[in-house]
């Protein structure tokens, strides 16, 4: 199983990866620093899940997801972001995201969000 | 026009506690600080723009910057390189800013964090709308919310 973690912060990528481990996911973890880099990695590596920040330079997480879905790519995609308002959750869902986990988060929140999405990949 | 909506210090303390226990130290104890310093070594800021406009600032000394970076990266403090400190502080203010924004009128959007040694100029948001001065691990930490306008006032808790 492969999970792609997308965040412009190296520190936050490390925290997300650590939280994934704490939530029980022993996946191969790939990293990207923005949405544009993520698109290339998704096409090259076909991850089972993308966990993406929302606000990033170059290309946001939402733009990345819209580009993916626009090209017919249905790779499971979830947001891990500082903004968890209802409007952002609606935007995320409308664009094709499976979930939005708001920071700060816990391993339990990760497990709850991810378990259903990855059930078929385990 | 953007309304000033005040953030009380208890709410800010609660947001800081949640952020610190999640990302820095699971058993973090944050205490109110009676006699805060005038100067901090580092300031991180994030802007909220939209129905509610504000700048949220996080200020810490170098020792705290190093300690939180080490904790967030899960490495010993001597292994922390200075380049990682702005990244860690930027993420902390980003999360605090996102939590404050979620309590305010929307829709608004959160910008990308800015981090600097010393002070950051926030001339566009001169009015203080909230402040928390706390002590973590024996070291002071400050969070300030600044907004552009002074009225109407309404406290959000």
Boltz contact constraints between the chains, C-beta under 6 A:
constraints:
  - contact:
      token1: [A, 9]
      token2: [B, 87]
      max_distance: 6.0
  - contact:
      token1: [A, 9]
      token2: [B, 91]
      max_distance: 6.0
  - contact:
      token1: [A, 10]
      token2: [B, 87]
      max_distance: 6.0
  - contact:
      token1: [A, 11]
      token2: [B, 72]
      max_distance: 6.0
  - contact:
      token1: [A, 11]
      token2: [B, 73]
      max_distance: 6.0
  - contact:
      token1: [A, 11]
      token2: [B, 87]
      max_distance: 6.0
  - contact:
      token1: [A, 11]
      token2: [B, 88]
      max_distance: 6.0
  - contact:
      token1: [A, 11]
      token2: [B, 91]
      max_distance: 6.0
  - contact:
      token1: [A, 12]
      token2: [B, 91]
      max_distance: 6.0
  - contact:
      token1: [A, 14]
      token2: [B, 73]
      max_distance: 6.0
  - contact:
      token1: [A, 15]
      token2: [B, 23]
      max_distance: 6.0
  - contact:
      token1: [A, 15]
      token2: [B, 72]
      max_distance: 6.0
  - contact:
      token1: [A, 55]
      token2: [B, 112]
      max_distance: 6.0
  - contact:
      token1: [A, 82]
      token2: [B, 94]
      max_distance: 6.0
  - contact:
      token1: [A, 82]
      token2: [B, 95]
      max_distance: 6.0
  - contact:
      token1: [A, 82]
      token2: [B, 98]
      max_distance: 6.0
  - contact:
      token1: [A, 83]
      token2: [B, 98]
      max_distance: 6.0
  - contact:
      token1: [A, 83]
      token2: [B, 110]
      max_distance: 6.0
  - contact:
      token1: [A, 85]
      token2: [B, 102]
      max_distance: 6.0
  - contact:
      token1: [A, 85]
      token2: [B, 106]
      max_distance: 6.0
  - contact:
      token1: [A, 87]
      token2: [B, 107]
      max_distance: 6.0
  - contact:
      token1: [A, 103]
      token2: [B, 95]
      max_distance: 6.0
  - contact:
      token1: [A, 104]
      token2: [B, 18]
      max_distance: 6.0
  - contact:
      token1: [A, 104]
      token2: [B, 19]
      max_distance: 6.0
  - contact:
      token1: [A, 104]
      token2: [B, 22]
      max_distance: 6.0
  - contact:
      token1: [A, 104]
      token2: [B, 23]
      max_distance: 6.0
  - contact:
      token1: [A, 104]
      token2: [B, 95]
      max_distance: 6.0
